[in-house]
């Protein structure tokens, strides 16, 4: 057996043998926050017309009420539709949690299938936390193993099937052999989602995670009856075909002592995380008393390689705006915020914003040697009077080395939960330390209650 196959089986066995009681408390705490943040990301897309149309179509199709869609109405629809809608909505607004060391939104890839399995089988809260942590571990280790020198295919397309298969098989308490076979087979169902389509704003990008969620879940069913690929299959796909580095040691090193889920970030800004340091630098410039948007004559953005590829002066969709460095910086300067309002449809044709976008030039920055600061940005504004404003952001808020303040994180969850899940923030605060044997459906019912309703009990 080759080294990759042996390591994959070792990873599957370690995950299969890890029980909820084996998880350190900080890992459980982090898992609860990822669950809340990603459910909040789904809810944040509720007002988007395309998401409303996709949900309406799923409800109209009817069929068995198998799993919940975490959008207004909390409709229960057939399993595949719940997976698809939750995954699509989860990435729509660019507010979902992500893995910081490499490009990988492991929570997004695991959560849709896990939520559906938890709903159908009424898993305990402990089991939901366990399956998220371990599914996240598998996804992140795959992404660490297969690094791409020049990323051409987006991680949503590459790793969503793996996350969905892992979550499903873990939730079903599958054997280590079935788990290894399932995640290996899921890798062969990766799609070729061009990374360039993000900056172009093609909304088909939002289908990659959704399609992966369904195919990964279906793969889990096939694995359980013996239909699947061999353990070398991921290396065939990500390594031989796509040219990933294939650092096999990443699959097993520090298993059980280092947890991938603790290395994630939470988003404060509703755009690609690669641009967050530039957004933060722009917001600092906009807060300077000397700043006058009408007096800006040039905007120089020095930034890291991943951000340099995100250039689009005239985005045609809100997705294009969220992956346009020109728009991210200009919107932060113009609106003095980086939330969803800075990327709404109305911003695409705002003439004042368009003027600022056209002043932006992108260039490379020399990052500090400290690996924590591998995504820095420097912003230099040239003003009409010859003066300049300059700000540098080495690491954006929400990253592991600059965590989002607790109050800001809970405020984000309260806004996202709204009237649909007003207890979402309370879940993030208390779930990992509360009774872990509670059924998931009971946990969701708690999220549906207002703080006053919970206090009255």
C-alpha positions in Angstrom: 0.0 0.0 0.0 1.4 3.5 -0.9 2.1 6.1 1.7 -0.9 8.3 0.9 -3.3 5.4 1.2 -1.8 4.3 4.5 -2.1 7.9 5.9 -5.7 8.3 4.7 -6.7 5.0 6.5 -4.8 6.2 9.6 -6.7 9.5 9.5 -10.1 7.7 9.1 -9.3 5.3 12.0 -8.3 8.2 14.3 -11.5 10.1 13.5 -13.6 7.0 13.9 -12.1 6.3 17.3 -12.5 9.9 18.6 -15.5 10.3 20.9 -17.2 13.5 21.9 -15.7 13.2 25.4 -12.2 13.2 23.8 -12.6 16.8 22.6 -10.9 19.4 24.7 -13.2 22.2 25.9 -11.6 24.9 23.8 -12.2 22.7 20.7 -15.9 22.3 21.7 -16.2 26.0 22.3 -14.8 26.8 18.8 -17.1 24.2 17.2 -20.2 25.8 18.7 -19.1 29.1 17.3 -18.5 27.7 13.9 -22.0 26.1 13.9 -23.6 29.4 14.9 -21.6 31.5 12.5 -22.3 29.2 9.5 -26.1 29.0 10.3 -25.9 32.8 10.6 -24.3 33.0 7.2 -27.2 31.0 5.7 -29.7 33.3 7.3 -27.8 36.4 6.1 -28.8 35.4 2.5 -32.5 35.3 3.2 -33.2 38.6 1.5 -31.3 37.7 -1.7 -33.9 37.2 -4.5 -32.0 34.2 -6.0 -32.0 32.4 -2.7 -35.6 33.1 -2.1 -36.4 31.7 -5.5 -34.3 28.5 -4.9 -36.1 28.0 -1.6 -39.5 28.6 -3.1 -38.8 26.0 -5.8 -37.7 23.4 -3.1 -40.9 24.0 -1.1 -43.1 23.8 -4.2 -41.6 20.5 -5.2 -42.9 19.0 -2.0 -42.0 15.5 -1.0 -41.2 14.1 2.4 -40.3 16.7 5.1 -36.8 15.2 5.8 -34.5 18.1 6.8 -34.7 21.8 7.7 -33.6 24.7 5.6 -32.2 27.4 7.9 -34.0 30.3 6.2 -37.2 32.1 7.2 -40.0 29.6 7.8 -37.5 26.9 8.7 -39.1 24.8 6.0 -38.6 21.0 6.1 -38.0 19.7 2.6 -36.5 16.6 1.0 -33.0 15.8 2.0 -31.2 16.7 -1.2 -33.0 20.1 -1.4 -32.1 20.9 2.2 -28.5 20.2 1.5 -28.4 22.2 -1.7 -30.2 25.3 -0.4 -28.3 25.5 2.9 -25.0 25.2 1.1 -25.8 27.7 -1.5 -27.2 30.2 1.0 -24.2 29.6 3.3 -21.7 31.0 0.8 -23.8 33.6 -0.9 -23.0 36.6 1.3 -19.3 35.7 2.0 -19.9 35.7 5.8 -19.2 32.0 6.6 -16.3 30.9 8.7 -13.1 29.8 7.0 -9.8 27.9 7.7 -6.9 30.4 7.9 -3.7 28.4 7.0 -4.9 27.6 3.5 -7.9 28.4 1.3 -10.6 26.1 2.7 -14.1 26.7 4.1 -14.3 23.4 5.9 -17.3 24.4 8.0 -19.3 25.2 4.9 -18.4 21.8 3.4 -19.3 19.9 6.5 -22.3 21.8 7.9 -25.1 21.2 5.2 -24.8 17.4 5.4 -24.3 17.4 9.1 -27.3 19.6 9.8 -29.5 17.4 7.6 -28.2 14.2 9.3 -28.7 15.7 12.7 -32.2 16.7 11.8 -33.2 13.3 10.4 -31.5 11.2 13.0 -32.0 13.7 15.8 -28.4 13.4 16.9 -27.4 14.7 20.3 -25.6 18.1 20.5 -22.4 16.2 21.6 -22.5 14.2 18.4 -23.1 17.3 16.2 -20.1 19.0 17.8 -18.0 15.8 17.4 -18.9 15.3 13.7 -18.2 18.9 12.9 -14.8 18.9 14.5 -13.8 15.6 12.8 -15.3 16.5 9.4 -13.5 19.8 9.6 -10.3 18.0 10.5 -10.5 15.8 7.4 -11.3 18.7 5.0 -8.6 20.9 6.4 -6.0 18.1 6.2 -6.9 17.4 2.6 -6.4 21.1 1.8 -3.1 21.2 3.7 -1.9 18.0 1.9 -2.7 19.3 -1.6 -1.5 22.8 -1.9 -1.5 24.4 -5.3 1.3 26.9 -6.2 -1.1 28.9 -8.5 -4.7 28.0 -7.4 -6.9 27.6 -10.5 -9.7 25.6 -9.1 -11.6 27.0 -6.1 -11.7 25.1 -2.8 -15.5 25.0 -2.8 -15.4 22.9 -5.9 -12.5 20.7 -4.7 -13.4 19.9 -1.1 -17.1 20.3 -0.6 -17.8 16.6 -1.5 -15.2 15.4 0.9 -16.7 17.4 3.8 -20.2 16.2 3.1 -19.2 12.6 2.8 -17.1 12.8 6.0 -20.0 14.5 7.9 -22.5 11.9 6.8 -20.4 8.9 7.5 -19.4 10.2 10.9 -23.0 11.0 11.8 -24.0 7.5 10.8 -21.1 6.0 12.9 -19.7 4.3 9.9 -16.6 2.0 10.2 -13.2 3.4 9.6 -13.0 1.4 6.3 -16.3 3.0 5.1 -15.2 6.4 6.2 -11.9 6.1 4.3 -13.6 4.7 1.2 -16.3 7.4 1.3 -14.0 10.4 1.6 -11.7 8.9 -1.1 -14.6 8.4 -3.4 -15.9 11.9 -2.7 -12.6 13.4 -3.9 -13.3 11.9 -7.4 -16.5 13.9 -7.5 -14.7 17.3 -7.1 -15.8 19.8 -9.8 -13.6 22.1 -11.8 -14.8 25.5 -10.5 -12.5 28.1 -12.0 -11.1 30.5 -9.4 -11.2 33.3 -12.1 -15.0 33.1 -12.1 -15.1 34.7 -8.6 -13.7 38.1 -9.7 -15.9 37.9 -12.8 -18.9 37.5 -10.5 -20.5 34.5 -12.1 -23.2 33.3 -9.7 -22.6 29.7 -10.7 -19.8 29.8 -8.2 -22.4 29.6 -5.5 -23.5 26.2 -6.9 -20.1 24.5 -6.3 -20.5 24.0 -2.5 -24.2 23.0 -3.0 -23.4 20.5 -5.7 -20.6 19.1 -3.6 -22.8 18.8 -0.6 -25.3 16.6 -2.4 -22.7 14.5 -4.2 -20.7 13.9 -1.0 -23.9 12.8 0.8 -24.8 10.4 -2.0 -21.2 9.1 -1.9 -21.6 8.2 1.8 -24.6 6.0 0.9 -22.7 4.3 -1.8 -19.7 3.6 0.5 -22.0 1.9 3.0 -22.9 -0.7 0.4 -19.4 -1.2 -1.0 -19.5 1.1 -4.0 -16.5 3.4 -4.0 -12.9 4.1 -5.0 -9.6 3.0 -3.4 -7.8 5.1 -0.8 -5.3 6.4 -3.4 -8.1 8.2 -5.3 -7.7 11.6 -3.7 -4.0 11.6 -4.8 -5.1 10.7 -8.3 -7.4 13.7 -8.4 -5.7 16.5 -6.5 -2.1 15.4 -7.1 -1.8 13.6 -10.5 -4.5 15.5 -12.4 -4.6 18.9 -10.7 -0.9 19.1 -9.6 -1.4 19.6 -5.9 1.8 19.1 -3.8 0.6 16.0 -2.1 2.4 16.5 1.3 1.2 13.2 2.7 2.4 13.9 6.3 -0.3 16.6 6.5 -2.9 13.9 6.8 -1.6 12.5 10.1 0.9 14.8 11.8 -0.2 16.0 15.3 -3.5 14.0 15.1 -5.4 14.4 18.3 -3.1 17.2 19.6 -3.6 20.0 17.0 -7.1 20.7 15.9 -7.8 22.4 12.6 -11.0 24.0 13.7 -9.1 26.1 16.2 -7.2 27.7 13.3 -10.2 29.3 11.6 -11.4 32.9 11.2 -14.7 34.7 11.5 -15.7 37.3 9.0 -16.5 40.9 10.0 -16.6 42.0 6.4 -19.0 40.6 3.7 -16.4 39.9 1.1 -13.5 37.6 0.2 -11.2 37.2 3.2 -8.2 37.8 1.0 -9.3 41.4 0.8 -10.1 42.0 4.5 -6.7 43.5 5.4 -7.2 46.1 2.5 -10.8 46.8 3.7 -9.5 47.3 7.2 -6.8 49.7 6.0 -9.4 51.6 4.0 -11.7 51.9 7.0 -8.8 53.3 9.0 -8.1 55.9 6.3 -11.8 56.8 6.1 -11.8 57.4 9.9 -8.9 59.9 9.6 -10.1 63.6 10.0 -8.1 64.5 7.0 -10.0 62.1 4.7 -12.2 63.6 2.1 -13.4 61.2 -0.6 -13.9 63.9 -3.2 -10.3 65.0 -2.8 -8.9 61.5 -3.5 -6.9 61.4 -6.8 -5.2 58.0 -6.6 -5.6 54.9 -4.4 -2.5 52.6 -4.3 -3.2 49.1 -2.8 -0.1 47.0 -2.0 -1.2 43.5 -1.1 -0.4 39.8 -1.0 -0.5 37.4 -4.0 -3.9 35.9 -3.3 -5.5 39.3 -3.4 -3.7 40.5 -6.5 -5.7 38.1 -8.6 -9.0 39.6 -7.6 -9.2 42.6 -9.9 -12.5 43.8 -11.5 -13.1 47.6 -11.9 -16.7 47.1 -13.0 -18.4 44.2 -11.2 -21.8 43.3 -12.6 -23.0 41.2 -9.7 -22.7 41.4 -5.9 -20.5 38.3 -6.0 -18.2 40.2 -8.4 -18.1 43.1 -6.0 -17.2 40.8 -3.1 -14.2 39.5 -5.1 -13.2 42.8 -6.6 -10.3 44.5 -4.7 -11.2 47.7 -6.4 -14.7 47.5 -5.1 -13.8 46.3 -1.6 -11.4 49.2 -1.0 -13.6 51.9 -2.7 -16.8 50.7 -0.9 -15.0 50.8 2.5 -13.8 54.4 1.8 -17.2 55.6 0.4 -19.6 53.9 2.8 -17.2 53.7 5.7 -18.2 50.1 6.3 -17.5 46.6 5.0 -20.8 44.9 5.7 -23.4 43.7 3.3 -24.6 47.3 2.6 -21.2 47.9 0.9 -21.9 45.1 -1.6 -25.6 45.4 -2.4 -26.9 45.6 -5.9 -27.3 49.4 -5.5 -23.6 49.8 -5.0 -22.8 48.4 -8.5 -24.0 51.5 -10.3 -23.2 54.2 -7.7 -21.2 56.9 -9.6 -19.3 58.1 -6.6 -18.2 54.6 -5.8 -17.3 53.9 -9.5 -15.1 57.0 -9.5 -13.1 55.6 -6.5 -12.9 52.1 -8.0 -11.3 53.5 -11.1 -8.6 55.2 -9.0 -7.4 51.9 -7.5 -4.1 50.4 -8.6 -2.9 47.0 -7.3 0.7 46.1 -6.6 2.6 43.6 -4.5 3.6 44.1 -0.9 6.7 42.7 0.8 5.2 40.8 3.7 7.0 40.5 7.1 8.8 37.3 7.7 6.4 36.3 10.5 4.1 33.7 8.9 1.1 35.1 10.8 1.2 38.1 8.5 1.0 36.4 5.1 -2.0 38.4 4.0 -1.1 42.0 4.6 -2.2 45.2 2.8 -1.0 48.7 2.6 -3.2 51.5 1.4 -1.9 54.9 0.2 -4.4 57.6 -0.7 -3.0 60.5 -2.9 -5.0 63.7 -2.2 -5.7 66.7 -4.4 -3.5 68.9 -2.3 -0.5 66.7 -2.7 -0.8 65.1 0.8 -1.2 61.3 1.3 -2.9 59.1 3.8 -1.3 55.7 4.5 -2.4 52.7 6.6 -1.1 49.2 6.8 -3.0 46.2 8.1 -0.8 43.1 8.7 -3.7 40.8 9.9 -7.4 41.5 9.6 -9.9 41.3 12.4 -11.4 37.9 12.8 -8.2 36.0 12.1 -6.8 33.6 14.9 -4.1 36.1 15.6 -6.5 39.1 15.8 -9.8 37.5 17.0 -13.1 39.2 16.6 -14.2 40.7 19.9 -16.8 38.6 21.7 -19.3 41.5 21.7 -18.8 42.0 17.9 -19.2 38.3 17.2 -22.4 38.0 19.2 -23.8 41.2 17.6 -23.2 39.6 14.2 -25.1 36.5 15.3 -28.0 38.5 16.8 -28.3 40.4 13.5 -28.2 37.2 11.4 -30.5 35.3 13.7 -33.1 38.1 13.7 -36.7 36.9 14.2 -36.0 33.5 12.8 -33.4 32.2 15.3 -33.2 34.9 18.0 -31.3 32.5 20.2 -28.5 32.0 17.8 -26.0 34.1 19.8 -27.0 32.4 23.1 -26.3 29.1 21.5 -22.8 30.2 20.6 -22.2 31.3 24.2 -23.5 28.3 26.0 -23.9 25.3 23.8 -20.5 23.7 24.2 -20.8 23.7 28.0 -24.4 22.8 28.3 -26.0 19.3 28.4 -24.5 17.6 25.5 -27.0 14.8 25.4 -29.8 17.2 24.3 -31.3 16.3 21.0 -30.4 18.6 18.1 -34.1 19.4 17.3 -34.4 20.6 20.9 -31.4 22.8 20.5 -32.9 24.3 17.4 -36.2 24.9 19.2 -34.1 26.8 21.9 -32.6 29.0 19.1 -36.1 29.9 18.0 -37.0 31.4 21.3 -36.4 35.0 22.2 -34.2 35.9 25.2 -37.3 36.8 27.2 -38.9 33.5 26.5 -35.9 31.7 27.7 -35.6 33.8 30.8 -39.3 33.2 31.7 -38.7 29.5 32.0 
